[in-house]
Amino acid sequence: MSNADDRYTARRALIVIGLVLATLIGLGLIWATRRVLVWGLVAAFLAVALKPLVDRVERRLVRHRALATLLVFLGTFVLLAALGTVIVLPLVDEVGRFADRAPELLREARAGRGPVGEVLNRFHLRRYADAHADQLQRYGARLGQPAVGVVRGVLEIVAGVLTVVVLAYLMVLEAPKIIAGTLKLVGDGAAVRLRRIGQDSSRIITGYLSGNLLISVICGGLTFAVLFVVGVPFAGVIALVVALTDLVPLVGATIGAIVAAGAGFLHSPTAGVVVLVFFVVYQQVENHLLQPVIMARAVRLNPLTVLVSVLLAAELAGLVGALLAIPAAGIGQVLLREFARTGRQALPVPAAAGPDAAAGGRGPTEESPPPAGG
């Protein structure tokens, strides 16, 4: 008896140890391949966003899925190339001019001249600048020199973008086959539910991506206009930073406002005040007009859910997680609504008993009256 108990305990212990080891190995694999997994997740969101457009092109213009997918992706690339020509090329010129002027700005700061030097004098930071003059000079000299790390980072970004594009293209191209194969594996009722979940999720992702991009473009364009009017240098670079940070929900616009206002105050106190007032007004317009009008129809989430989702996703996956937190939470809400509704339908109806049940009719446990002729 004791030997059987010992064997049972040992077997349970081995099962637990095996499950723990399998979990650790799985987590290790996820961590080791986290970059590829993030690329796949971004590609999936992009594919879901572009799939409705590909379906529409396939129905109305061409009859071949591959040609419709190619046309949509080429149109997207042409649009991005046009935006890059209008925005990125001037930004490259401004970044080059900033890199060329960086050593001069540092020398002026050390001498107490220029906007940076005035800020150092105003906030009594000259002592720190003098103590770290050599280090600041080395940093300034590095700005104008190509670095191996920068080149490597650019190559990684290019490789990531190409990988995401190829994965998204293949996902959109094979979407009908994948959907049809998945629906064949389940029954008719489950197929209807899965199709409904997919349609709601696609609507959420498409609406969120397009709406968030539109809001960021509006924010970046207005920021560039304000900075250009007040004469802040490198207005294009700062506006691009503001537009990119505005992609992050809730906190992104605030971070961009701090960057733009800081650049404005470095130029002049008047410019800083103007930029700060602009962002205070714009935040109210975005929160009370743009966000409700553009985003409310796509993702119906309360502010607490949005905040918690963004914070958790940013902690787990960084910037990409923060960007995808809201649509992921919206999809989770769709799943919860579907399966919670199914759970409520599956609950048995409680039996009515006692005198209180008389008002609601006869319960299933009540005895039926005897028949008339019995």
Buried (B, 14 or more C-beta within 10 A) or exposed (E): EEEEEEEEEEEEEEEEEEEEEEEEEEEEEEEEEEEEBBBBBBBBBBBBBBBBBBBEBBEEEBEEBEEBBBBBBEEBEEEEEEEEEEBBEBBEEBBEEBBEBBBEBBBBBBEEEBBBBBBBBEEEBBEEBEEEBEEBBEEBEBBEEEEEEEEEEEEEEEEBEEBBBEBBBEBBBBBEEEBEEBBEEEEEEEBEBBEEBBEBBBBBBBBBBBBBBEBBBBBBBBBBEBBEEBEBBBBBBBBBBBBBBBBBBBBBBBBBBBBBBBBBBBBBEEBBBBBBEBBEEBBEEBEEEBBEEBBEEBBEBEEEBBBEBBBBBBEEBEBBBBBBBBBBBBBBBBEEEBEEEEEEEEEEEEEBEEEEBEEEEEBEEEEEEEEEEE
